[in-house]
């Protein structure tokens, strides 16, 4: 079984998305991990869908 590329990880103050392939944090810090983002990360983890969700939540924070 291959390792998932993106995973949500708990960090002090909330959650961040970890990119296993790039070995770095990806996206912003979230106080609460949005349900649809968590579902996508635990499911197919399609990079285009994950990017779209991150952009949506980043825009809502402004």
HELIX and SHEET records of a PDB file:
HELIX    1   1 UNK A   35  UNK A   42  1                                   8    
HELIX    2   2 UNK A   47  UNK A   61  1                                  15    
SHEET    1   A 3 UNK A   6  UNK A  11  0                                        
SHEET    2   A 3 UNK A  14  UNK A  19 -1                                        
SHEET    3   A 3 UNK A  24  UNK A  30 -1                                        
END                                                                             
